[in-house]
Amino acid sequence: IAERLRASLADGTMTVDQVDEAARLISLRFGPGEQAPHKIIQNFKNLTYTGLLANPMSALTQFGDIALGAYKNGIVNTVAGVMKVLSGRGKSTGLDVKDLFGINNVAADFASKTKTKDLLNAGLKYSGFRTADRLGKNTFVQGAMLKNQQMSPEAFKARWGKIFDPEATKPGMPTPRTEELYKKVQSFEKVTPENREDIGFMLWNDLSEAQP
């Protein structure tokens, strides 16, 4: 992170004040480290989740994510996304939530270090809940990528300019990061994994709007 901040300062992407503010926020968020709750709480949550979610009926509700994806990204893009996920072509190109975002658990609350974690993981696996959740998330990401690829340069800039070039406060101001992102999105499969950070950030924003 420090290297990215220094690079952003050097190339003018961020001002000194913005770098200072970013460093302060990062320190506040990650400085103390993650504080795990007491093991009694972890065990209680794991057993509760096992009882509520580790069953086929709960797994079926996760397919609602695909319907939400169709609403956000379009039916055609969502169907294409499902086909890519089921065929394995999506993962082969790097469009997988585990590869993009490091999402291994259904939710952060599902991560713990107690013995009941194995029971929860087994329940989520064999009930189909984890598979359905991963299918929904990956389908959404695939559909979101297709939707962004179909945007015109103007529509793409209107959608992402404020996030990737926030300093461009007036119409006509240059938006180099957004324009570079647009090029990467259009030729995604040719972009090497180490140069996909902004693509991942874009898709993370899309997914977060649907699954906060």
PyMOL commands that set and color helices and strands:
alter all, ss='L'
color gray80, all
select helices_A, chain A and resi 2-10+16-30+39-53+56-61+64-73+75-87+89-92+97-101+108-110+116-126+129-149+153-164+176-186+188-190+193-195+197-210
alter helices_A, ss='H'
color red, helices_A
deselect
rebuild
show_as cartoon
